[in-house]
Amino acid sequence: MIGVMITSNSTMCRTIPSGSGETESLRISLIWLFNALQIFGLMASGAVTLTVLISNRIKRAMTWYIFMGGWILWCISFFLLIGNQTDGCPAFGFCLFQAALIYAGPPANACATLAILLELYFSMKSTLNKMENPRWRTIMLLVAPPAVYVMVFLEALVYGLLNPGSVQRDATGMYCGIDSGLPAKVSAALVAIFSITMLVYQVLTFTALYKNWIAFRQLQASPQNNNLSLSMMIRVSVYSFLPIMALGLSLVAAILTTSSSLAHIVTATLPGTAALIFGTQRDILRAIICWRIKKNHVKTYAEKGVSACIDSGTAV
């Protein structure tokens, strides 16, 4: 998620060179591929979030909504430069605002992923030990991602205001950034910290599962513990490796001191990947299928007395 951060930009208003042997048509094609991936990510994340919101049978924690909301905001922040990616000169304030949003997104989304993992871990531990989850811990998990977003946004905004010459359109033309190492290093450092913490808690989570497997399965089968989902733990664990991959792309871009279209396109797949990983859970798919069935066959099923669509509300 940080690969989009580290760039080597030209002046904000100068026509952007093709660079690295790319033809102009290829460069423009890559820009629109980048835009298309962001649009797909927005639509997919929005559809998944809306499905959960309007279904009275699907249950998700607030950390999940913060996580999905972060990806929706991520996609919207990249739309701001559409129409000024190849020609024209983005206004300074407009360009700085987008840059600050883009720098804030990766660490906040990494923090939100960590918050989901921590909530699953602490919920599992408290349930297995028959202890109450402290309220302060829940509040911290909810507050941390937005707080990280606001702090990094303000840091980048203030830095850009103090160094207006560094606010430039990226060399690929895909978005605006700050041609300085400081905002990128802050974002990269935070993502690295959150990613390492995720790895630690993944080990702790699956170690605890291994030691308490029988008890965990019994608790999972209980209706009052439907938030304890092994599938959700696996999904979060799989997804938490993606920030590490993106951080690797950032380091490569930093070493080469260049702005890579490939790195940007790879990071543009993250919102859509999040939607696919967390939107293909059984209860969400069942809700979508059942709405379709109910729309077309309400009368048929009512006459036959068949209840074909019963959601458990379990996150699997």
C-alpha positions as semicolon CSV with decimal commas, in nm:
position;residue;x (nm);y (nm);z (nm)
1;M;0,000;0,000;0,000
2;I;0,302;0,225;0,016
3;G;0,424;0,167;-0,335
4;V;0,214;0,461;-0,447
5;M;0,392;0,688;-0,207
6;I;0,754;0,704;-0,317
7;T;0,796;0,893;-0,638
8;S;1,039;1,103;-0,835
9;N;0,829;1,379;-0,988
10;S;0,878;1,657;-1,237
11;T;0,728;2,003;-1,193
12;M;0,356;2,003;-1,127
13;C;0,255;2,169;-1,453
14;R;0,504;2,028;-1,697
15;T;0,395;1,771;-1,952
16;I;0,486;1,435;-1,804
17;P;0,745;1,236;-2,000
18;S;0,681;0,879;-2,097
19;G;0,989;0,755;-1,913
20;S;1,143;0,408;-1,900
21;G;1,086;0,352;-2,271
22;E;0,707;0,360;-2,244
23;T;0,531;0,502;-2,543
24;E;0,278;0,778;-2,484
25;S;-0,012;0,550;-2,577
26;L;0,109;0,284;-2,335
27;R;0,147;0,541;-2,059
28;I;-0,208;0,663;-2,111
29;S;-0,335;0,305;-2,121
30;L;-0,166;0,235;-1,788
31;I;-0,326;0,545;-1,639
32;W;-0,672;0,428;-1,741
33;L;-0,599;0,077;-1,617
34;F;-0,507;0,235;-1,284
35;N;-0,831;0,435;-1,287
36;A;-1,035;0,127;-1,379
37;L;-0,890;-0,071;-1,088
38;Q;-0,976;0,211;-0,849
39;I;-1,331;0,228;-0,988
40;F;-1,369;-0,148;-0,950
41;G;-1,236;-0,127;-0,595
42;L;-1,483;0,148;-0,507
43;M;-1,780;-0,033;-0,660
44;A;-1,689;-0,369;-0,505
45;S;-1,613;-0,226;-0,160
46;G;-1,926;-0,012;-0,170
47;A;-2,144;-0,305;-0,278
48;V;-2,010;-0,532;-0,002
49;T;-2,052;-0,263;0,265
50;L;-2,404;-0,176;0,145
51;T;-2,505;-0,543;0,144
52;V;-2,400;-0,581;0,507
53;L;-2,566;-0,254;0,606
54;I;-2,909;-0,334;0,461
55;S;-2,919;-0,699;0,567
56;N;-3,072;-0,755;0,909
57;R;-2,913;-1,099;0,935
58;I;-2,547;-1,021;0,862
59;K;-2,351;-0,915;1,168
60;R;-2,019;-0,734;1,151
61;A;-1,814;-0,551;1,412
62;M;-1,751;-0,177;1,385
63;T;-1,385;-0,247;1,305
64;W;-1,503;-0,421;0,987
65;Y;-1,699;-0,112;0,878
66;I;-1,398;0,111;0,948
67;F;-1,181;-0,123;0,743
68;M;-1,415;-0,122;0,443
69;G;-1,477;0,251;0,475
70;G;-1,103;0,310;0,459
71;W;-1,083;0,141;0,120
72;I;-1,381;0,337;-0,011
73;L;-1,209;0,662;0,093
74;W;-0,881;0,535;-0,058
75;C;-1,047;0,491;-0,400
76;I;-1,224;0,827;-0,386
77;S;-0,895;1,006;-0,308
78;F;-0,745;0,878;-0,634
79;F;-1,040;0,999;-0,842
80;L;-0,962;1,363;-0,768
81;L;-0,703;1,394;-1,046
82;I;-0,905;1,223;-1,319
83;G;-0,913;1,464;-1,615
84;N;-0,577;1,616;-1,519
85;Q;-0,358;1,308;-1,538
86;T;-0,209;1,369;-1,882
87;D;-0,265;1,737;-1,961
88;G;-0,335;2,056;-1,777
89;C;-0,199;2,184;-1,448
90;P;-0,369;2,075;-1,125
91;A;-0,427;2,363;-0,885
92;F;-0,185;2,367;-0,592
93;G;-0,449;2,335;-0,321
94;F;-0,628;2,059;-0,509
95;C;-0,306;1,868;-0,567
96;L;-0,192;1,906;-0,206
97;F;-0,529;1,789;-0,073
98;Q;-0,512;1,472;-0,284
99;A;-0,151;1,407;-0,186
100;A;-0,234;1,436;0,185
101;L;-0,528;1,195;0,143
102;I;-0,311;0,945;-0,043
103;Y;-0,032;0,953;0,216
104;A;-0,284;0,900;0,497
105;G;-0,458;0,601;0,338
106;P;-0,193;0,324;0,359
107;P;-0,107;0,351;0,732
108;A;-0,473;0,398;0,828
109;N;-0,581;0,093;0,627
110;A;-0,295;-0,114;0,770
111;C;-0,404;-0,004;1,117
112;A;-0,765;-0,101;1,039
113;T;-0,652;-0,447;0,925
114;L;-0,456;-0,484;1,249
115;A;-0,762;-0,372;1,448
116;I;-0,974;-0,652;1,297
117;L;-0,702;-0,907;1,373
118;L;-0,663;-0,782;1,732
119;E;-1,039;-0,786;1,787
120;L;-1,056;-1,148;1,669
121;Y;-0,760;-1,243;1,887
122;F;-0,886;-1,073;2,204
123;S;-1,242;-1,200;2,149
124;M;-1,111;-1,553;2,115
125;K;-0,892;-1,525;2,425
126;S;-1,165;-1,368;2,639
127;T;-1,421;-1,628;2,529
128;L;-1,188;-1,922;2,588
129;N;-1,091;-1,782;2,929
130;K;-1,453;-1,683;3,005
131;M;-1,353;-1,323;3,067
132;E;-1,514;-0,994;2,968
133;N;-1,345;-0,789;2,695
134;P;-1,246;-0,451;2,848
135;R;-1,441;-0,162;2,702
136;W;-1,130;0,056;2,674
137;R;-0,974;-0,200;2,441
138;T;-1,273;-0,192;2,206
139;I;-1,267;0,188;2,204
140;M;-0,895;0,192;2,123
141;L;-0,944;-0,044;1,828
142;L;-1,220;0,179;1,691
143;V;-1,038;0,508;1,742
144;A;-0,690;0,408;1,624
145;P;-0,744;0,385;1,242
146;P;-0,926;0,721;1,207
147;A;-0,671;0,883;1,442
148;V;-0,381;0,754;1,232
149;Y;-0,554;0,880;0,916
150;V;-0,608;1,230;1,055
151;M;-0,254;1,260;1,196
152;V;-0,080;1,149;0,876
153;F;-0,314;1,365;0,665
154;L;-0,231;1,674;0,874
155;E;0,143;1,592;0,871
156;A;0,146;1,572;0,490
157;L;-0,077;1,878;0,455
158;V;0,141;2,096;0,678
159;Y;0,459;1,971;0,512
160;G;0,315;2,054;0,169
161;L;0,213;2,403;0,281
162;L;0,561;2,468;0,418
163;N;0,722;2,325;0,103
164;P;0,487;2,419;-0,183
165;G;0,750;2,347;-0,449
166;S;0,750;1,980;-0,351
167;V;0,379;1,930;-0,428
168;Q;0,375;1,782;-0,777
169;R;0,191;1,550;-1,005
170;D;0,350;1,205;-1,004
171;A;0,584;1,122;-1,293
172;T;0,337;0,858;-1,415
173;G;0,055;1,113;-1,414
174;M;-0,166;0,892;-1,198
175;Y;-0,199;1,115;-0,889
176;C;-0,044;1,406;-0,700
177;G;0,231;1,353;-0,448
178;I;0,500;1,533;-0,251
179;D;0,848;1,520;-0,401
180;S;1,020;1,463;-0,070
181;G;1,116;1,163;0,136
182;L;0,957;1,274;0,464
183;P;0,584;1,205;0,407
184;A;0,668;0,881;0,228
185;K;0,897;0,769;0,509
186;V;0,635;0,845;0,774
187;S;0,372;0,642;0,590
188;A;0,613;0,358;0,516
189;A;0,735;0,344;0,876
190;L;0,380;0,323;1,013
191;V;0,282;0,051;0,765
192;A;0,596;-0,142;0,861
193;I;0,513;-0,117;1,232
194;F;0,153;-0,229;1,180
195;S;0,260;-0,510;0,947
196;I;0,514;-0,648;1,194
197;T;0,256;-0,631;1,471
198;M;0,011;-0,821;1,248
199;L;0,265;-1,096;1,194
200;V;0,319;-1,128;1,569
201;Y;-0,052;-1,153;1,644
202;Q;-0,109;-1,397;1,361
203;V;0,140;-1,631;1,526
204;L;-0,024;-1,577;1,866
205;T;-0,372;-1,631;1,723
206;F;-0,300;-1,959;1,548
207;T;-0,088;-2,082;1,837
208;A;-0,382;-2,025;2,071
209;L;-0,613;-2,198;1,823
210;Y;-0,383;-2,500;1,806
211;K;-0,367;-2,530;2,184
212;N;-0,744;-2,482;2,232
213;W;-0,880;-2,632;1,910
214;I;-1,153;-2,853;2,062
215;A;-1,276;-2,580;2,295
216;F;-1,271;-2,328;2,011
217;R;-1,485;-2,547;1,784
218;Q;-1,735;-2,601;2,064
219;L;-1,758;-2,228;2,132
220;Q;-1,784;-2,150;1,761
221;A;-2,087;-2,377;1,733
222;S;-2,263;-2,182;2,006
223;P;-2,511;-1,918;1,874
224;Q;-2,391;-1,652;2,119
225;N;-2,036;-1,679;1,985
226;N;-2,107;-1,636;1,615
227;N;-1,832;-1,372;1,583
228;L;-1,570;-1,641;1,643
229;S;-1,505;-1,742;1,284
230;L;-1,203;-1,944;1,177
231;S;-1,268;-1,838;0,819
232;M;-1,258;-1,470;0,916
233;M;-0,928;-1,525;1,097
234;I;-0,782;-1,691;0,788
235;R;-0,912;-1,415;0,559
236;V;-0,765;-1,140;0,779
237;S;-0,433;-1,328;0,802
238;V;-0,413;-1,371;0,424
239;Y;-0,501;-1,008;0,361
240;S;-0,253;-0,877;0,618
241;F;0,035;-1,002;0,402
242;L;-0,058;-0,756;0,128
243;P;0,073;-0,444;0,308
244;I;0,408;-0,622;0,340
245;M;0,409;-0,689;-0,035
246;A;0,325;-0,325;-0,105
247;L;0,596;-0,208;0,133
248;G;0,844;-0,418;-0,065
249;L;0,735;-0,242;-0,383
250;S;0,794;0,090;-0,207
251;L;1,145;-0,003;-0,108
252;V;1,224;-0,105;-0,465
253;A;1,085;0,224;-0,594
254;A;1,289;0,414;-0,335
255;I;1,610;0,232;-0,427
256;L;1,555;0,296;-0,797
257;T;1,448;0,657;-0,721
258;T;1,180;0,633;-0,984
259;S;0,802;0,630;-1,006
260;S;0,681;0,292;-1,127
261;S;0,352;0,248;-1,311
262;L;0,365;-0,123;-1,226
263;A;0,395;-0,054;-0,853
264;H;0,100;0,186;-0,867
265;I;-0,116;-0,062;-1,059
266;V;-0,036;-0,342;-0,813
267;T;-0,134;-0,124;-0,518
268;A;-0,451;-0,020;-0,706
269;T;-0,567;-0,383;-0,685
270;L;-0,576;-0,374;-0,302
271;P;-0,928;-0,225;-0,259
272;G;-1,078;-0,477;-0,500
273;T;-0,886;-0,758;-0,332
274;A;-1,021;-0,650;0,007
275;A;-1,375;-0,653;-0,131
276;L;-1,332;-0,999;-0,283
277;I;-1,172;-1,150;0,029
278;F;-1,422;-1,007;0,276
279;G;-1,721;-0,994;0,041
280;T;-1,723;-1,362;-0,053
281;Q;-1,807;-1,480;0,296
282;R;-2,092;-1,726;0,308
283;D;-2,346;-1,505;0,483
284;I;-2,293;-1,218;0,237
285;L;-2,322;-1,444;-0,067
286;R;-2,630;-1,608;0,084
287;A;-2,790;-1,269;0,139
288;I;-2,728;-1,167;-0,224
289;I;-2,863;-1,498;-0,357
290;C;-3,166;-1,485;-0,130
291;W;-3,256;-1,132;-0,232
292;R;-3,250;-1,250;-0,591
293;I;-3,463;-1,554;-0,512
294;K;-3,710;-1,352;-0,307
295;K;-3,742;-1,095;-0,582
296;N;-3,829;-1,353;-0,847
297;H;-3,997;-1,630;-0,653
298;V;-4,159;-1,488;-0,341
299;K;-4,500;-1,620;-0,434
300;T;-4,373;-1,966;-0,531
301;Y;-4,182;-2,017;-0,208
302;A;-4,467;-1,881;0,003
303;E;-4,712;-2,124;-0,154
304;K;-4,479;-2,419;-0,097
305;G;-4,391;-2,312;0,256
306;V;-4,023;-2,331;0,172
307;S;-3,774;-2,118;0,361
308;A;-3,484;-2,125;0,119
309;C;-3,300;-1,826;0,256
310;I;-3,213;-1,840;0,623
311;D;-2,901;-1,650;0,724
312;S;-2,716;-1,751;1,032
313;G;-2,544;-1,413;1,056
314;T;-2,215;-1,589;1,112
315;A;-1,907;-1,433;0,956
316;V;-1,753;-1,721;0,765
